[in-house]
Amino acid sequence: MAAVSLRLGDLVWGKLGRYPPWPGKIVNPPKDLKKPRGKKCFFVKFFGTEDHAWIKVEQLKPYHAHKEEMIKINKGKRFQQAVDAVEEFLRRAKGKDQTSSHNSADDKNRRNSSEERSRPNSGDEKRKLSLSEGKVKKSMGEGKKRVSSGSSERGSKSPLKRAQEQSPRKRGRPPKDEKDLTIPESSTIKGMMAGPMAAFKWQPTVSEPVKDADPHFHHFLLSQTEKPAVCYQAITKKLKICEEETGSTSIQAADSTAVNGSITPTDKKIGFLGLGLMGSGIVSNLLKMGHTVTVWNRTAEKCDLFIQEGARLGRTPAEVVSTCDITFACVSDPKAAKDLVLGPSGVLQGIRPGKCYVDMSTVDADTVTELAQVIVSRGGRFLEAPVSGNQQLSNDGMLVILAAGDRGLYEDCSSCFQAMGKTSFFLGEVGNAAKMMLIVNMVQGSFMATIAEGLTLAQVTGQSQQTFLDILNQGQLASIFLDQKCQNILQGNFKPDFYLKYIQKDLRLAIALGDAVNHPTPMAAAANEVYKRAKALDQSDNDMSAVYRAYIH
């Protein structure tokens, strides 16, 4: 984007990193948030989210001049909600301006009328008011005479000058209070919050403690109190730690921003192993939040982008672990997780007392328990932390993290978890997070198969698939997941957001979990067979929604 002349209060399109341009307003930054060194930048608060960030001036464009252009290239629902929020803001601002102008005009008329009555009634004298620099002057005549006014204060200023002083502040001046910077939420967003298609949830306030029956059940609330948990470009977070009445710990963003708000990154060195669909978004957000990150990936070329963004390169998993305080890993399945730890130049070779390892892979409880044992046996600390979400949520820093194991390590990871996710749950001893994650993905995978089954049944019985989706979106099943997956199916777009082969793997592991405790899982078993059929049709590397093709072949 080309550099433009901008100032405080301007509406703009701001672009940050890989994210699309987003509508915002240039505002004053918080007093304790320093301006980055280097190129000129403005502090922008983004509409439709709780995001705010320092944006370089060359990454900004005026809102009105480029509105049509941006609307054409961005079609997402969240984007449209942001544009709606801008329009709502403009309508409210226009209403306030009209009210202020009307009041100012009335005040001016009243003052003019009062001054007219106070003037000496002389037909031989002609007077003329000049508004230059607020002084009252008289045209050429018999001499200079003072113009009488209602008070000594008014005598030094013209009526227009006084009206200007009472009108709204000029564009570009610093606001007198924080209210001037508040961007109102659009009615569209408020409606979504209340409706069945709500993509975001309202978080409890500090005065409303989270009530969990299980004393081992804790979670982080990463969104600002009484504001939607939405964020797209997270920059820095400040933490406010509160002890709830239940004894659980909540860490809230005192100055929440986009996507995730603003956090204070840990001073610990962070390592990350595995840059797949999920890992890439996680690392990107860790870097944006200011963490020091060393990366490694089996395919080294994937590291290049993150090296450019400021990450360091590790040659082997062992090297990353030995040089970092906390190392995260996110790989595809149990075999990959074991190979990463136990294989040549693996994680275990870099573990020594005090080193921390966090496995974010979705695996079975037996695998994660085995890994925990070998890590701890070397004096290391272990935490399992699989994530619920997809590539888009990973990129947005909106994952849900399920953690179990070393509680102290869990707390040490707080800034990292806030960078990558909107919520984090601590579930107790090692193995619990793996079990919970498999159950969650079992439900998700079964639901996706059912959606595909319904779409194909509608088609073969002569019903409109689009109408079927519209009906679902107006009912109790309405969700962002449902809408996005169905739209992708109808468009024939199966670009992976969550690999089909991985959801099938999770179904298989969930069924095994049920077998281990003699619990029936017939729905999951039926769904698993459909995914296996889709894999046989060469759909493994497509999105999970490609299970649809198992019904049409």
Disulfide bonds with the S-S distance in Angstrom:
none
